Amino acid sequence: MSHKLLIVVSALVLLGGAPVGASYVVSGVPPSLRLFVAELRRDLAEARSAKAGGPMVAQTTDKNPLASVKSLKCRFPVYTVGSWKNGEPKAEVRQAQEFSLEIDEIDTDGGVARVSGTAGPTHVTALLTLSSLHFMERTVTGTLTITTVFASEGAPRKYRAVHSRHDYLPMSLPGFVSEPSVSQNYGECEVPASPPR
């Protein structure tokens, strides 16, 4: 690879949004060219920083209002069911079933919580992000259940939420072949009032 081509490729990678600290190893590159690329990366980082109005800082979850929540009561009045008919995907929206669950023992630092729903209490993984709080349960049979609570309030102390369940247990009996079971519930989660002290 010629040195000019390497410079162009390095510049394109940098301008295309590659991380400033990323390194690309190419054998046979003279030290002067490596120094040039390092200076180009530094200059690009300074330009990005100036454009942003200051030094670039990693975003944190500190401003997420769900960061300090220890329990939630959730209700989901609307749901969809996904299925495949003759190999074609199909979704149906339904409103007749109200589904609720409670989430407590939320520890976002430890990444754990407890969810109580129709099947009793289960310990799950908790993940706090910039704008959401996710709860994930994985079973030994392959079921994946995810509840996401969004940091945008629908009403005071109430947050929009979605609960998704993905399940498939392959089974074939005379006259019956199992299909994947997919559902998604939509609603809100409320932070319960703190008991008086």
Steps between C-alpha positions, in 0.01 A plus 500: 500500500648839409553762770266746323223241494557425869469872583178527301356185660600621848344840438178345369479271801555793734254727325249216482465500877744235620592540868785743551703245696452221248815359350546334166805280459655490154840342464782686328376851584788740565507673842457844338170390348382354832582835665306685228192278553525544878513880456208484258296308759589753772408794275169333413424442868574865577278612212215278622546633851496864385192438287322344798580805714753338729678178574317186404368312802338160524127510560384366836178363644506748791220710350272204435211542751473119520853469645378524860175304460480192725155368399239536225139393448427441133179449306465424132147536355594454132696218343594353167552138408736398223467178305586340169221362284622287210844654547374861484540728804179639649429731796171560681429787741279408795363702793287257695774366730655713775837376611678630810823434682700644787872558494686548828843452653630709208877545527627671186859503629493123555292439187226299671130524587205279587188478283168365630232422246277209416771237567621630838820689584802459273844660524598680180778707350456879530672738257487879540574700185490871420129498430357169623504229762491146358416176682593173329409143590643196321374151571668164445236414239600803290229749591617862499290763676598867493323786676617849405398805702567826314628803692239730344209550737150445368359655820661589835687194634372291207726385219419348162592133479502196272518131593615251235499123515668271248456126532547194284495140608532279191243224514334282242202277576253339261292788366700767688830679443600770749572854383697783664292696753559874497308768686552862596303691765477880514421711805665682787691443820440709812743575780304412818464773759756476779352398833483784755787511751 
